[in-house]
């Protein structure tokens, strides 16, 4: 597990504890793990799942979205593409901003800048996407106060 992933997992555990959620991590190592993981989540009647945008998860996004739909599991992730494939909601940095910043850093380094001289940047724009179609299919009502905060609502 990368240092960033460990920090994120620790932060998620802290947030879950503060909100009195039970938090459990399931790590897929190979694509066939998803069927077992989501069947377990459904059988144990977990309230929801959060799917991080790891390379393996992104590569298997279509399959994960099918499993979430099949098992009727409310799911959240960080990129809006997940909501567009059927997740209940997503909240995370604007993906294109991160890509643009990375390309800017590559350009500066190729032009001679020392990586150690470049500032560390943190995202300043985040998107909240809510999929009302999924909410309806799951029999969930999204509070109006959350809908007005959403950057995008899929109906």
C-alpha positions as CSV (number, residue, x, y, z in Angstrom):
1,X,0.0,0.0,0.0
2,X,1.4,3.4,-0.9
3,X,1.9,6.1,1.7
4,X,-0.9,8.2,0.1
5,X,-3.3,5.2,0.2
6,X,-2.4,4.6,3.9
7,X,-3.0,8.2,4.8
8,X,-6.4,8.1,3.0
9,X,-7.4,4.9,4.7
10,X,-6.4,6.3,8.1
11,X,-8.4,9.5,7.4
12,X,-11.4,7.5,6.3
13,X,-11.3,5.4,9.5
14,X,-11.2,8.6,11.6
15,X,-14.1,10.1,9.7
16,X,-16.1,6.8,9.9
17,X,-15.5,6.6,13.7
18,X,-16.6,10.3,14.2
19,X,-19.8,9.6,12.2
20,X,-20.3,6.3,14.1
21,X,-20.0,4.2,10.9
22,X,-18.6,0.8,10.8
23,X,-15.7,0.8,8.4
24,X,-14.2,-2.2,6.7
25,X,-11.7,-2.3,3.9
26,X,-11.7,-4.9,1.1
27,X,-8.7,-4.9,-1.2
28,X,-9.1,-6.4,-4.6
29,X,-5.8,-7.9,-5.8
30,X,-7.1,-9.3,-9.1
31,X,-10.3,-8.6,-11.1
32,X,-12.0,-11.8,-10.0
33,X,-11.9,-10.6,-6.4
34,X,-14.7,-8.1,-7.1
35,X,-17.4,-10.7,-7.4
36,X,-16.6,-12.2,-4.0
37,X,-16.2,-8.8,-2.4
38,X,-19.6,-7.4,-3.6
39,X,-21.4,-10.6,-2.9
40,X,-20.0,-10.4,0.7
41,X,-21.0,-6.8,1.0
42,X,-24.6,-7.6,-0.2
43,X,-24.9,-10.7,2.0
44,X,-23.8,-8.8,5.1
45,X,-26.1,-5.9,4.2
46,X,-23.6,-3.2,4.4
47,X,-25.2,0.3,4.2
48,X,-22.9,1.5,1.4
49,X,-19.5,1.1,-0.2
50,X,-16.8,3.6,-1.1
51,X,-14.6,2.6,-4.1
52,X,-11.3,4.4,-4.3
53,X,-9.9,5.2,-7.8
54,X,-7.0,2.8,-7.7
55,X,-5.6,1.7,-11.0
56,X,-7.2,-1.8,-10.7
57,X,-10.6,-0.3,-9.7
58,X,-10.6,2.2,-12.6
59,X,-9.6,-0.6,-15.0
60,X,-12.6,-2.6,-13.8
61,X,-15.0,0.3,-13.4
62,X,-17.7,-1.2,-15.7
63,X,-17.7,-4.5,-13.9
64,X,-17.8,-2.8,-10.5
65,X,-20.7,-0.6,-11.6
66,X,-22.6,-3.7,-12.8
67,X,-22.0,-5.4,-9.4
68,X,-23.1,-2.3,-7.5
69,X,-26.3,-2.2,-9.6
70,X,-26.9,-6.0,-9.4
71,X,-26.5,-6.1,-5.6
72,X,-28.4,-2.8,-5.1
73,X,-25.5,-1.3,-3.0
74,X,-25.3,2.5,-2.5
75,X,-21.8,3.4,-3.7
76,X,-19.6,6.4,-3.6
77,X,-16.3,7.3,-5.2
78,X,-14.2,10.4,-5.9
79,X,-14.6,10.9,-9.7
80,X,-17.8,11.9,-11.4
81,X,-17.3,9.1,-14.0
82,X,-18.4,6.7,-11.3
83,X,-21.7,8.5,-10.8
84,X,-22.3,8.4,-14.5
85,X,-22.0,4.6,-14.5
86,X,-24.5,4.2,-11.6
87,X,-22.9,5.1,-8.3
88,X,-25.1,7.1,-5.9
89,X,-22.7,9.9,-5.5
90,X,-19.1,11.1,-6.1
91,X,-17.1,13.8,-4.4
92,X,-13.5,14.6,-5.3
93,X,-11.1,16.9,-7.0
94,X,-11.7,17.9,-10.6
95,X,-9.8,15.2,-12.4
96,X,-8.9,17.4,-15.3
97,X,-7.3,20.0,-12.9
98,X,-5.0,17.3,-11.6
99,X,-4.0,16.2,-15.0
100,X,-3.4,19.8,-16.1
101,X,-1.2,20.4,-13.1
102,X,0.8,17.3,-13.7
103,X,1.4,18.3,-17.3
104,X,2.5,21.7,-16.1
105,X,5.0,20.1,-13.8
106,X,6.4,17.8,-16.5
107,X,6.8,20.8,-18.8
108,X,8.7,22.8,-16.1
109,X,11.0,19.8,-15.3
110,X,11.7,19.2,-19.0
111,X,12.6,22.9,-19.3
112,X,15.2,22.5,-16.5
113,X,13.3,23.1,-13.2
114,X,14.4,21.1,-10.3
115,X,11.5,19.0,-9.0
116,X,12.5,19.9,-5.4
117,X,12.0,23.6,-6.3
118,X,8.4,23.2,-7.5
119,X,5.7,24.0,-5.0
120,X,3.4,21.3,-3.7
121,X,-0.2,22.1,-4.8
122,X,-3.5,21.0,-3.4
123,X,-6.7,20.9,-5.4
124,X,-9.0,23.8,-4.8
125,X,-12.0,22.7,-6.9
126,X,-14.0,19.7,-5.9
127,X,-17.1,18.3,-7.6
128,X,-20.2,16.7,-5.9
129,X,-22.2,14.6,-8.3
130,X,-25.4,12.9,-7.3
131,X,-27.2,10.3,-9.3
132,X,-30.9,10.7,-8.6
133,X,-31.8,7.8,-10.9
134,X,-29.7,5.5,-8.7
135,X,-31.2,7.0,-5.6
136,X,-34.7,6.2,-6.9
137,X,-33.8,2.7,-7.9
138,X,-32.4,2.1,-4.3
139,X,-35.5,3.7,-2.7
140,X,-33.5,6.5,-1.2
141,X,-34.4,10.2,-0.9
142,X,-31.6,12.7,-1.3
143,X,-32.1,15.7,1.0
144,X,-32.8,19.0,-0.9
145,X,-30.0,20.6,1.1
146,X,-27.6,18.1,-0.5
147,X,-29.0,18.6,-3.9
148,X,-28.5,22.3,-3.9
149,X,-24.8,21.8,-3.0
150,X,-24.3,19.4,-5.9
151,X,-22.3,20.5,-8.9
152,X,-24.1,18.0,-11.1
153,X,-27.3,16.0,-10.6
154,X,-28.0,13.0,-12.9
155,X,-31.7,12.5,-13.3
